[in-house]
Amino acid sequence: MRRYLALSVVACLTYSLVAPLLSIAMTDIPSTTAVFLSNSVMLVTVGAVIAVRRLPVRPYLTHRYSPHILAMGCLLAVGLLSYYRALALGPVSVVVPIFGLFIVISSFVGILAFEEAVTPRKVAAIAASVLAIVLMAI
């Protein structure tokens, strides 16, 4: 199996537990606090990985693509704050499928902005994703 496929499966399996755990935790913990605490864990963990792997950070602070990373960070912050709040207010079975539309939107962005190939299989997969999300959310 190609490494990116294995990592994708790990990401899927681990991220699949995020919404249910958040939903339970946010019965007593405010959503904004939950964002802060969970991302603090992520910051420490990623910092440790960077330290162990001896990855440079400083050269990338002024890299030509750093503004892209900063913009993504802002979008991620808004997205996470919104997602956590939605999970605090609504059922996981409705919030997660709507949130999952990011897969469809990201696919369109990849096709439009990066000129990725449009194949009948990709069109069918995107359509099936939309149908699944709509059926889950209603």
C-alpha angles and dihedrals in degrees: 000000000000113000095239090056092051091048090048090055092049090049091049095048096046096042089049089070095051098081097047092047092047092049091055095043095048093060084084106011120070113245095240090052089049090053090051096047097044093046091047087059089049092049093051092045094048090045089054092049090050091049095047093047091043092229117175118239106169097069090057095053089081098029116134090246095049091099088059090054092047091049089048089051090054091048091047091051092051091044094049094045089050094044095049091047091049089051090050091053105035144035119283090229091063103032097049097053092049090047087048090067085086085082092060094042092047089050091054091048090051091051096044103035101033099032092235114178118272109217130175088248092055092047090050092047093050091047091048090049092052091047092049092049093048092048092049095047098051 
